[in-house]
Amino acid sequence: MVSQINAILEYSKAYTLENGKIIDIIEQVDGDQGDSLHREGLLLFIIDMLSRHNMIEAHQAALLNWRGSNTIRQLVDKNGYLRRGIKDWAKDWDRGSRDQLHAIIGIGLNESTRDIMYSILKNQAKRGFLFTTNIRPNTSDPSSKTYGELSWKNPKDWAKKVLAGLSKIINSEKPYIKMPDLTLIGMWGVYIRLVWNDLITSSSNLKRLSGIASAAPVWILLNVLDLSLLSNSAIRVYWKSRDKKEVDSSNHVQCLILAENIMATPLSVGARLLYTNMPERDSSGIAEPVSDNPVQQEFDIYFAKENGGAPFNKLIKPLIRYYFGA
């Protein structure tokens, strides 16, 4: 496990922030931080799940959780806004997409970052748990009108940007604002499981009693919300039978494993079992051998060295084997 962890941390670079704090943050080999928040959350998630199955030494997990907490606190502000990274376009607070929001899974499972989870949930509540906060398209082009910081926290300035963007759409010009990503019930089940897990594992007797008392209604509600998990698995299996190059499913796999560990329902179990029928992926162009397991194949290809990212496929492999077969 040490070698797998070190292989990921090789993609972690130290930065000194304006406030004097020094953090390590996972980035692409070319320095791009467009998915850094997602990767930091994914690392926290994997470490938590490995710990649950005694697949990692306690001191290793504690050190990685401390490192992750230190980094996450610079990527999520006290009001629950997300940013992808700490430099270039990724540092803007109005580009936090639904993919980046999935970092809440690792954040919510890690006891030292659960306060951050609640900040994100409060921010989501202001949006009716329907939208993320990415009102601008992504770009790494400094000449683009969507590049640079905006006064996004000022409602008047934001309204001006929205009106300006609508004007461009009307005039058939490329807008520099966008509709934020929808979250809907695909994330609601995640939120409920994370909050219930916090209650039931709390050191507070009152919170634990609240978790026990709410167990039955929560489980009944999840039996409805997990229709999203099941339909997502079905759509992905069908879609990927037609497009064998498509391999981006780390968020869905996280949701399936989370559901298996916290308040599993017949629908969530069915979704996981259905996903084990994933068709084999097309690994052409990938130098390293890939697994025979189609779910692991997705990670082997998506996180291959050729794609310039940290090799999470090697760290998550024991979990894929446990939940999705050999």
N, C-alpha and C positions, 0 to 999 in steps of 0.2 A: 504493500500500500504506500510505502514511503516514496518509491520511485514514481508512482502514478501522481502523487501529490506534488512532488518536485517538478514533474513534467509540466504541470499546469502553472505552478508558481514561476516557471521560467518566462511566462508571458505576462507576469506581473511586474510593473515598473513603479518605482518610488517617485513621488512628486511632492514638492513643497507648495502648499496653498498660500493664498494671500493672507490668511489669518495665522500663518506660521505653522499650521499643522502639517505633519508629514504622513502621507498615506501611500499604500501600495494599491494599485488598481490593475485589473486584468484588461489587456487590450490586444488588438490584432498585432501580428508581427510587423505590420507597416505603421503602427502607432494609432490606428483608427480606434475611437472609443464609442462608436455608435451603438454597440451592444454591451458595453461594459457593465451597466447596472444589471442587465439580464444575466450575464455570466457570474457576477458576484452573488446574485440571488440563487442561481443554479448551484454554485459551490456550497452555499449554506444548506440548501436542500439535500444535496447528496451526502454531506457530512452528517446531517441529522439522521438520515435513513440508514447510513452505514453504522452509526452509533446504536440505533435501535436493534440492529441485528448483530452487534458485537463484531463488526467487520473492520473496526478501526480502533486503535489505542486511544484511551480516554484523554491522555495528555496531548496527542496530536489533534483530536477534535477540539479540545479547549483552546489550543493555540490558534487554530484556523478560525474558530468562532470569534475569538477576540480580534483577529485581523479583519475578518469580514465586517464585524460591527463597526470598527473604526472607519472603514471605507464607506459602508452604507450610509453612515450618518452625514457624509459629505455629498451624497447623491439624492437624499430625500430631506427636504427642509421641514421645519417644525409644523408647517401647515399641510404637510402631506403631498407637496408637489415633487415630481420626479424629474431628474435629469439623467441623461444617458451616460455622461462622463464628466470630466472636469476641464476639457480643453476643446478648442475649435468650436464647431457647431454643436457638438455633443453636450456642451456645458449649458446650453439654453434650457430654461425651465418650461418652455412651452412645446417641447418635442417628445414628451414621455408617452410612448405608444402603448397599445395593449400588450405587446410582447414584453416591454419593459415592466409593465404592471405585474406580470407573472412572477417577478422577483419577490412579491409579497408572500409567496409560499415559503421560500427559505427564510425570509425575514420574520414571518409569523411563527415558524417552528422554533427558531432560535430564541431562547429565553431572554438573551441580552438585547434583542432588537424588537421585542414585542411592542414596546411603546411606539416604535416607528410604524408598526403595522396599524395601530389604532389611529395614528395621524393620517395615514393613507386612507383608512376607512372613513374618517370624518370628512376628508376631502371628497371622497367618492359619494358620501351621503348628500353633500351639497349639490351634486349632479344627479341625484335620484338613483345612484348606482347604475347609471346608463352610459356614461361617457368617460373617456380618459381626458387628459388635459393637453393633448398635442394639437394645437390649433394652427401649427405651421408645418409645411412639408419639410422633409429632410433634405439637406444639401451640404456638400463639402466644397462648393464653388464660392469663393469669396466675392465674386462679381455678381452673384445672384441677389435679388432683392429680398430673398428669404434668409440671407446670411446675416449674422450679427444679432445683437441683443435688442429686445423690444421691452417697452414698459408694460409688460403683460399683466402686472398686478394691479394697475390702475384701470378701473372699469371704463373710464372715459376714453383713455388711450386705446384700450382693447376694442371698444365700440367703433372708434375711428378706423382701426385696422380692418374690422369686419366690413364696414361700409366701403372702405377702399377696395377690399378684396371682391365684394359683390359687384362693384362698379367695373372691375377688370373682367369679371365673368360675363357681365352684360355686354361688354365691348369685345368679347372673344379674346381677351388677353389672358395670359397665364396668371392665375391668382397667387398671392403669397400668404393667404390664409386657407385653412381647410376645415372641414367638419371633423371634430375629434373622433377617435375610434369608439365604436360601440362595445360595451362589455356584456350587458344582458345576463341571462341566467347561467351562461357558461362560467362566469366568475362568482355568481352568488353562492353557489355550492361551496366554492373554495373559501369565501369569506366566512360562511357559517361554520365550516369545519375548523378553521383556524381559531375562531373565537371560542367555540365549544371546547376545543383542545386546551386553550388557555385557561378556561374555567376549571376543567376537570383535573388539570395538572398543577393548579395553583397551590401555593403554601397557605393561602387563606381558606379557612374552613367555610366561610360564607360563600366564597366563589365556588368551591368544590360542591357544596350543597346545591347551589344554583345550577351547576352543570348536571348533577344527578337528577334534580327535579325537572330539568328541561330536556332530558335525554329522549323521552318518548316523542314529544311533539317535534323536536329537531329531526329525529330519525324519519318520522312520517313526512315532514317537509322535504327532506333530502331524497326521499323516494320519488318525489315529483321532479325536483330539480335535476336529478341524475339522468332524466330522459335526455338532457343535453349531452352528457358523457356518452351515453349509448349511441345516440344519433351521430355524434362526432366520430366515434369509432367506426360506425357503419359507413359513413360518408368517406372517411379517410381510406378505409380498406378498399372500397369501390374505386375511388379516385386514383389510388396508387396502383391499382391493377391495370389502369389505363395509362398512367404516367409513371414508369419505373425509375425515372430520374428524380422524382420528388422525394425529399428526405427530411424536411423541416417539421419535426413533430415533438421536439423536446418539451414544449409546454403541455401538450396533451398527455404525454407519458408522465410528467410530474403530477398532473391532476389525477390520473389513474392510480398512481402509487399512493398519493395522499389519501384518496378515498378508501383504498384498501386498508390503510392504517388507522383512519379516523372515521367512525360511523359508516362502515361499509354497508351498502344496500344491495339487494338482488340486481338492480340495474347497474350499479357501479362494478360489481363482480362480472356481470355479463359483458359490460363494456371492455373490461380488461381481457377477458377470455376471447372476445371477438377480435380484439386487436392483435392477439397472438397469431391470427390467421393472415397477418400482413403478407402480401406477396413479396417475393425476393426483389431486392433493389438492384438497379444497374450500377455497378461499381467501376465501370470503365473509366480510365483516367486517374484512378487511385492506385498509387504504388504499393502501399502496405496491404497485406491480406486483410479481408474483412470477414466477419463472423458468418457462420451458417444461419444464425438466428436473424430473421428479417428485421426485427425491432432493433437489435444491436447493430445490424447493417446500417440502419439510418444514422445512428450516432457515429459509426466508423467512417461513413462517407461525409456527413455534414461537418464533423470535427477533424477531418483528415488534414495532414500537413499542407497539402496543396491549397487548402482554403484559408490558410494563414491564421487559424485560431488555436486556442489552447486545447489540448487533447482530452476533453471531458469524457470521450468515449471509453477511455481506459479506466477512469475512476468510477464511472457508473456501471461498468460491466457486471460486477457481482449482483447489483440490484436488478439489472435486466434479466440475468440468469434466474434470479429468485422469483421474480414476478411474471416473467414472460417465457419461461422455459429455457432449456440449455442452448 
